[in-house]
């Protein structure tokens, strides 16, 4: 039932320019069979870049995510997205459950050059106090992120830094928007 609601939410908010269906996106990014969509969220925030050797280098992101099933005027932040020691992380604002992601696939052909790539990430619980994609546990068993196996970032808008920079260590925040789809093993 959750998967049906999540798919209905995505269909309702899919922009006309989003030629990829959910199933096509899952296949293109390589989502393994046996996983079901449980949460469809829409988010906006900033991709964070640092000037290193005259080029902008991605160092993280910050964003607030809301339930895609709700109309825009009823949406409120339910998940905070951030990076902790280079690990993309999502934390539920209510139950504080948390899931980290380890990149499996990045596809900039799907996103287009003006937008950050669409991603497939494996879900895991980052170990405190210092997160790293190599020190992880399975997804949480309780809360919003219970049993999350994979995360897809799709239908991105913006977030791409200019090609060069001049002042070493400068930080640049580039606005972006995206859909985030969270999966668990099919039941």
C-alpha positions in Angstrom: 0.0 0.0 0.0 2.8 2.4 0.9 4.5 1.7 -2.5 1.2 2.4 -4.3 0.8 5.8 -2.5 4.5 6.7 -3.1 4.1 5.9 -6.8 0.9 7.9 -7.0 2.6 10.8 -5.3 5.5 10.7 -7.9 3.0 10.6 -10.8 1.2 13.6 -9.4 4.2 15.8 -9.1 6.2 14.6 -12.1 7.1 17.6 -14.3 6.0 17.4 -17.9 9.7 17.4 -18.9 10.5 14.3 -16.8 10.4 11.8 -19.6 11.6 9.0 -17.3 9.0 7.0 -15.4 9.8 5.7 -12.0 10.3 2.2 -13.4 12.5 3.4 -16.2 14.6 5.4 -13.7 15.0 2.4 -11.4 16.1 0.3 -14.4 18.5 3.0 -15.8 20.2 3.5 -12.4 20.4 -0.3 -11.7 18.1 -0.7 -8.7 18.2 -4.4 -7.9 15.0 -6.4 -8.2 13.2 -7.2 -4.9 13.0 -3.6 -3.6 9.9 -1.5 -3.2 9.4 2.2 -3.0 8.3 3.3 0.5 8.9 7.1 0.6 8.8 9.7 -2.2 10.0 13.0 -1.0 10.7 16.3 -2.8 13.5 18.5 -1.6 15.3 21.8 -2.1 18.5 23.1 -0.8 22.1 23.8 -1.9 24.9 21.7 -3.3 28.1 22.9 -1.4 31.3 23.4 -3.3 34.8 24.5 -2.2 37.4 26.1 -4.5 40.4 23.8 -4.8 43.1 24.2 -7.5 41.0 26.8 -9.4 38.0 24.3 -9.7 34.9 24.0 -7.7 34.9 20.6 -5.8 31.6 19.2 -4.4 32.0 18.8 -0.6 28.3 18.2 0.4 24.7 19.3 0.3 22.1 20.6 2.6 18.3 20.3 1.9 14.9 20.0 3.4 12.6 17.3 2.2 8.8 17.1 2.3 6.2 14.5 1.5 5.6 14.5 -2.3 2.0 13.3 -1.8 0.9 16.6 -0.3 0.0 19.7 -2.3 2.8 22.4 -2.2 0.9 24.7 0.3 0.6 21.8 2.8 4.2 20.5 2.6 6.4 20.8 5.7 9.9 19.6 6.2 10.0 16.0 7.5 13.6 15.1 6.6 16.9 17.0 6.7 19.5 16.1 4.2 23.2 16.8 4.9 26.7 15.4 4.5 28.6 14.1 7.5 32.3 13.4 6.7 31.5 13.1 3.0 28.6 10.7 3.6 25.2 11.8 2.2 22.8 11.5 5.2 19.1 11.9 5.8 17.5 12.4 9.2 13.8 12.3 10.0 12.7 15.5 11.8 10.3 13.6 14.1 11.7 10.2 15.1 15.3 11.1 14.4 15.9 7.9 12.5 18.8 8.3 10.1 20.1 6.7 6.9 23.3 7.2 5.0 24.0 6.5 1.4 26.9 5.0 -0.5 26.9 5.9 -4.2 26.5 3.0 -6.6 25.6 4.8 -9.8 25.6 8.4 -11.0 24.0 9.3 -14.3 24.4 12.8 -15.7 22.8 11.8 -19.1 19.5 11.4 -17.3 19.8 14.8 -15.5 21.3 16.9 -18.3 24.4 19.0 -17.9 22.7 21.9 -16.1 21.6 19.6 -13.3 23.4 17.5 -10.7 23.4 13.8 -11.7 20.7 11.3 -10.8 22.0 8.8 -8.2 21.5 5.3 -6.9 22.8 4.9 -3.4 22.8 1.9 -1.0 21.2 2.7 2.3 22.9 2.1 5.7 23.1 3.4 9.2 26.2 5.5 9.7 28.0 4.8 12.9 28.5 7.6 15.3 30.5 9.7 16.2 32.1 9.9 12.8 30.3 8.7 9.7 32.1 7.0 6.9 30.7 4.9 4.1 33.0 2.0 5.0 31.9 1.8 8.7 28.2 1.1 8.5 25.4 -1.1 9.8 22.2 -2.2 8.0 19.4 0.4 7.9 17.5 1.1 11.1 14.8 -1.3 12.1 12.5 1.3 13.6 11.2 4.7 12.5 10.8 6.5 9.2 13.9 5.0 7.7 13.3 1.5 8.9 14.9 -1.1 6.6 15.8 1.4 3.9 18.0 -0.5 1.4 18.4 2.1 -1.4 18.0 5.8 -2.1 17.4 7.3 -5.6 18.0 11.0 -6.3 16.1 11.8 -9.5 14.5 14.6 -11.5 17.1 17.1 -10.3 17.1 20.8 -11.1 20.2 23.0 -10.8 23.0 22.4 -8.3 25.9 22.6 -10.8 28.8 24.9 -10.0 30.6 27.1 -12.6 33.6 25.4 -14.2 36.3 27.5 -12.4 37.0 29.6 -9.4 39.8 32.0 -8.4 40.0 32.2 -4.6 41.3 29.0 -3.0 39.1 27.7 -0.1 36.1 29.9 -1.1 32.7 28.1 -0.5 29.8 28.3 -3.0 26.2 27.2 -2.4 24.4 26.3 -5.6 20.6 26.0 -5.2 19.0 22.7 -6.4 15.8 20.7 -6.2 15.3 17.0 -6.4 13.1 14.0 -5.7 14.4 11.4 -3.3 13.0 7.9 -3.4 13.6 5.5 -0.5 13.3 1.7 -0.9 13.2 -1.4 1.2 13.2 -5.1 0.5 9.8 -6.1 -1.0 7.5 -7.8 1.5 
